[in-house]
Amino acid sequence: MSELPENTIESNIAVVLTDIIGSTKFVQKNGAIVAAQWFGVHDRAVMNFIARHNGRLVDASDGHLMYFASVSDAIAFAFDYKKFLRIKKFPFKSRIGIHWDKMLIVKSPEHIVRSGGKRINLEGIGKNIAARTMSICEENQILMSHSAYIQYKSRTTSNRFIPKDSKIAFVGLYSFKGVAKPERVYAAGILESHIQPPASSEKAKRLGGKKKVKVRLRNKKIREILWWFFIKFFWVNLVYIILLSWNFLSNRDAKVLWGVDLYILRIFEFLDYIYRFIEKVILN
């Protein structure tokens, strides 16, 4: 194995990529001045969160490329970042992908930095995996690769910036463009809706996994439980009302008598016809 150049070190790090969803449309809709103001607030917050969690910025444009010494710090950054966008009611959302890998950290020569170049660069396939993971992320999700998940689960200390009620779930197996092996992807979030399997993207195809990730009732938040009961109550009552109204809605004479002849209700006549036809065939 050849020796590394003096300006290069090899290290296991958590590579993190973020991306603003629909940034081009946002600029076109609101104009460059308004967009620049929002992006300025956004970028300053990102830098503050990177510093809070002991990270290092590598590159920035519509999104940010950074790295952290641990996956725990990377996840803590992600939760702080997503919470900030939500609380401050930003007019745009973002994607985020986390991957743990051995990377080359390359320090740029001083003349490159003086001319506006990046101070450091990251080299390695890990950057591609982080990018592909980020590409399928939904607006309220935090996605991570299998190696990032394993590294996080093997941690020996907790991180006070990661919510205690946060959840992490396996969301599927994906084939990433430019990456030889399929990647197991995991999602982190607070609500059940945050850890649902993301759809395929142009550079990441879903190969398998559960269509829906379910959280046990005791692990749901109060608003999730209330919504669950509301949905159940709605469908039970709808079926009950339909059963009570069946004779009326399927009886043409009754509807004429009461002056009800809405086209949408004729579906019940059709269903009643199908029911009687099947009954006749079976009995005969």
C-alpha positions in Angstrom: 0.0 0.0 0.0 1.4 3.4 -1.0 2.0 6.1 1.7 -0.5 8.9 2.0 0.7 12.4 1.0 1.5 14.8 3.8 -1.7 16.8 3.3 -3.9 13.7 3.5 -5.1 11.6 6.5 -7.3 8.5 6.5 -10.0 8.3 9.2 -13.4 6.8 10.0 -15.9 9.6 10.0 -19.7 10.2 9.7 -20.2 11.9 6.3 -23.3 14.1 6.2 -25.0 15.6 3.2 -27.9 18.0 3.2 -29.9 19.5 0.4 -32.7 22.1 0.2 -35.7 20.6 -1.6 -36.9 22.7 -4.5 -34.3 25.5 -4.1 -34.5 26.5 -7.8 -38.3 26.8 -7.8 -38.1 28.8 -4.5 -35.7 31.3 -6.2 -37.9 31.6 -9.3 -41.0 32.1 -7.3 -39.7 34.6 -4.7 -36.8 36.3 -6.4 -33.1 36.4 -5.8 -33.2 39.0 -3.0 -35.8 37.2 -0.8 -34.2 33.8 -1.5 -30.8 35.1 -0.5 -32.1 36.3 2.8 -33.7 33.0 3.6 -30.7 31.0 2.4 -28.4 33.3 4.5 -30.4 32.6 7.7 -30.4 28.9 6.8 -26.6 28.7 6.2 -25.7 30.6 9.4 -27.9 28.1 11.4 -26.3 25.1 9.7 -22.8 26.5 10.6 -23.9 27.0 14.3 -25.2 23.4 14.5 -22.0 22.0 12.9 -20.0 23.8 15.5 -22.3 22.8 18.4 -21.8 19.1 17.5 -18.1 19.2 16.8 -18.4 18.8 13.0 -16.4 20.2 10.1 -17.9 21.9 7.0 -16.4 20.7 3.7 -18.5 22.3 1.0 -21.7 24.4 0.6 -24.0 25.3 -2.2 -27.8 24.5 -2.1 -26.9 22.0 0.5 -23.9 21.2 2.7 -21.2 18.5 2.9 -19.8 18.0 6.4 -18.4 15.3 8.6 -18.4 14.4 12.3 -16.2 12.2 14.5 -19.2 10.1 15.5 -22.6 9.1 14.1 -24.2 10.2 17.3 -23.0 13.8 16.7 -24.2 13.6 13.1 -27.7 12.5 14.2 -27.8 15.1 16.9 -26.9 17.7 14.3 -29.7 16.4 12.0 -32.4 16.6 14.8 -31.3 20.2 15.7 -31.3 21.2 12.0 -34.7 19.7 11.2 -36.2 21.2 14.4 -34.9 24.6 13.5 -36.5 24.6 10.1 -39.8 23.5 11.6 -39.9 26.0 14.5 -38.8 28.9 12.4 -41.4 27.9 9.7 -38.9 28.0 6.8 -40.7 28.2 3.4 -38.7 25.2 2.2 -37.7 21.7 3.5 -34.5 19.7 3.3 -33.1 16.2 2.8 -30.3 14.7 4.9 -28.2 11.6 4.6 -25.6 10.1 7.0 -23.0 7.5 6.2 -20.1 6.0 8.3 -17.0 5.1 6.4 -13.2 5.3 6.1 -12.5 8.5 4.2 -9.5 10.4 2.9 -9.4 14.0 4.3 -7.3 16.1 2.0 -6.1 19.5 3.0 -5.8 22.0 0.2 -2.6 24.0 -0.5 -2.7 27.6 0.8 -2.7 29.2 -2.6 -5.9 27.2 -3.5 -7.5 28.5 -0.3 -6.4 32.1 -0.9 -8.0 32.0 -4.3 -11.3 30.9 -2.9 -10.9 27.1 -2.9 -12.1 24.7 -0.2 -9.8 24.2 2.7 -10.4 20.4 2.8 -11.8 17.8 0.5 -13.3 14.4 1.2 -12.4 11.5 -1.0 -13.9 8.0 -1.0 -17.0 6.0 -2.1 -18.6 7.0 1.3 -19.4 10.4 -0.1 -21.4 8.8 -2.9 -23.3 6.6 -0.5 -24.1 9.5 1.7 -25.4 11.4 -1.4 -27.5 8.5 -2.6 -29.0 8.1 0.9 -29.8 11.8 1.0 -31.4 11.7 -2.4 -34.3 9.5 -1.3 -34.9 11.3 2.0 -38.4 12.7 2.6 -38.8 16.2 4.0 -39.4 15.1 7.7 -36.9 12.3 7.7 -33.3 11.7 8.7 -31.8 8.8 6.7 -28.7 6.8 7.4 -26.8 3.9 5.8 -26.3 0.5 7.4 -22.8 1.2 8.6 -24.0 4.5 10.2 -26.8 2.6 12.0 -24.4 -0.1 13.2 -22.0 2.5 14.5 -24.7 4.4 16.3 -26.2 1.3 17.9 -22.7 0.3 19.2 -22.3 3.7 21.0 -21.4 3.6 24.7 -22.7 7.0 25.7 -25.9 8.9 25.1 -26.2 12.2 23.3 -28.3 14.8 25.1 -29.2 16.5 21.8 -30.9 13.4 20.5 -34.6 13.3 21.6 -35.3 10.5 24.0 -38.5 9.6 22.2 -36.8 9.4 18.8 -37.2 6.3 16.7 -35.0 4.5 14.2 -36.3 1.8 11.8 -35.1 -0.2 8.8 -36.9 1.2 5.8 -35.7 -0.9 2.9 -32.9 -2.2 0.7 -31.8 0.1 -2.1 -29.6 -0.1 -5.1 -27.5 3.1 -5.5 -26.2 4.2 -8.8 -22.4 3.9 -8.9 -22.3 1.7 -5.8 -21.7 -2.0 -6.3 -23.6 -3.5 -3.4 -27.2 -2.8 -2.3 -27.5 -0.6 0.8 -29.7 -1.1 3.8 -31.3 2.2 4.7 -32.6 3.4 8.1 -34.8 6.3 9.1 -34.8 8.3 12.3 -37.5 10.6 13.5 -40.0 11.5 16.2 -43.3 10.4 14.7 -44.3 7.2 12.9 -44.7 9.1 9.7 -41.0 10.1 9.9 -39.8 6.5 9.6 -41.8 5.3 6.6 -40.0 3.8 3.6 -39.0 6.5 1.0 -39.7 5.9 -2.6 -37.1 5.3 -5.3 -35.3 8.3 -6.8 -33.4 8.7 -10.1 -30.2 7.4 -8.5 -31.6 5.0 -5.9 -33.9 2.1 -6.6 -35.8 0.4 -3.9 -35.3 -3.4 -3.9 -37.3 -4.6 -0.9 -38.5 -4.1 2.6 -41.8 -3.4 4.4 -44.2 -1.2 2.7 -45.1 0.4 6.0 -43.3 0.7 9.3 -45.6 0.3 12.3 -44.9 1.6 15.8 -46.5 -0.1 18.8 -49.3 1.9 20.4 -47.4 2.4 23.6 -44.5 4.0 21.7 -46.7 6.5 19.8 -47.0 10.1 20.8 -50.4 11.4 22.1 -51.3 13.2 18.9 -50.6 10.0 16.9 -52.8 8.0 19.3 -55.6 10.5 19.0 -55.3 10.5 15.2 -55.4 6.7 15.2 -58.6 6.6 17.2 -60.2 9.3 15.1 -59.5 7.3 11.9 -60.9 4.1 13.4 -63.9 5.9 14.8 -64.6 7.5 11.4 -64.5 4.2 9.4 -66.6 2.3 12.0 -69.2 5.0 11.9 -69.2 5.3 8.1 -69.8 1.5 7.8 -72.5 1.7 10.5 -74.3 4.5 8.6 -74.1 2.7 5.3 -75.6 -0.5 6.9 -78.4 1.5 8.5 -79.2 3.3 5.2 -78.7 0.3 2.9 -82.4 -0.5 2.4 -83.2 3.1 1.7 -80.3 3.8 -0.6 -80.8 0.6 -2.6 -84.6 1.1 -2.9 -85.6 3.1 -6.0 -89.2 3.6 -4.9 -88.1 4.9 -1.5 -85.8 7.5 -3.0 -88.5 8.7 -5.3 -91.0 8.9 -2.4 -88.6 11.0 -0.4 -87.4 13.1 -3.4 -83.9 11.7 -3.3 -82.5 10.6 -6.7 -78.9 11.7 -6.5 -76.7 10.1 -9.2 -74.0 9.3 -6.6 -76.4 7.2 -4.6 -77.1 4.9 -7.6 -74.0 3.0 -6.8 -76.0 1.3 -4.1 -78.5 0.2 -6.7 -75.7 -1.3 -8.7 -74.2 -3.0 -5.7 -77.6 -4.4 -4.7 -78.0 -5.7 -8.3 -74.6 -7.5 -8.1 -75.5 -8.9 -4.7 -78.8 -10.3 -5.9 -77.3 -11.7 -9.1 -74.6 -13.6 -7.2 -77.2 -14.8 -4.7 -79.4 -16.1 -7.6 -76.5 -17.9 -9.3 -75.4 -19.6 -6.1 -78.9 -20.7 -5.0 -79.7 -21.9 -8.5 
